[in-house]
Amino acid sequence: MPRVHGVRERRHQPFWDTLVRSTGSPAATVQPSSKLFGNANVGQLALTNLQVAGQLASDQTYVILALRAWLFFDGTNRRDLYLQTVSQLYFTLTLGDKPQFVAPCWYHPAGGGIYGTDTTASVLNNGYPSQQAILKLARPIIIPVRQNISVNAEFFTVGTTNVLDIINNAATDDQMVIMYMIDGLQTRDVQ
């Protein structure tokens, strides 16, 4: 479909990529350092909504207003997975070759999700599930046209405790999702 010359639209649209989405041990071993927003998940909406690896499609621009990390764990090791992931996982958002934001997972509350308790155990979450409980940036981060985007997810052990031991050798009933989301305003051509 042809674009309308000289007309652009701005819309609120988050972009996400997934580090882990598995029941039981992941198909590919999760490494201590992994790049997100690359080639691995493009074309699989459950894993990412980027259409092009490492950048926005066409001549789109983006204003990042918030950053989020969605964690979901259930099963035998859910408590350990939540506690160890938020304390051992760090994210580095990079545009081009310049790091823009570095912080631990706990600093990136999801701002949504399941919350409360049930009859068997408490339900855990990365932050309070409210639109107000997200990491809002003090200054927006601008992604210009054709700029490379990547997020490095790095795990650092706490003493001898390594959450990757649990993730990569998960119990068959362990459900795991770790996603990273940039949230803001997308500008794109009108078609």
Sequence and secondary structure as in RCSB ss.txt:
>XXXX:A:sequence
MPRVHGVRERRHQPFWDTLVRSTGSPAATVQPSSKLFGNANVGQLALTNLQVAGQLASDQTYVILALRAWLFFDG
TNRRDLYLQTVSQLYFTLTLGDKPQFVAPCWYHPAGGGIYGTDTTASVLNNGYPSQQAILKLARPIIIPVRQNIS
VNAEFFTVGTTNVLDIINNAATDDQMVIMYMIDGLQTRDVQ
>XXXX:A:secstr
    TT EEEEE  EEEEEEEEESS SS   SEEEESSSTTTT TTTB  SBTTB STT EEEEEEEEEEEEEES
TTHHHHHHHHHHHEEEEEEETTEEEEEEEGGGS  S S  EE SSSEE  SS SSTTSSEEEEEEEEE TT  EE
EEEEE  BTTB HHHHHHT  TT EEEEEEEEEEEEEEE  
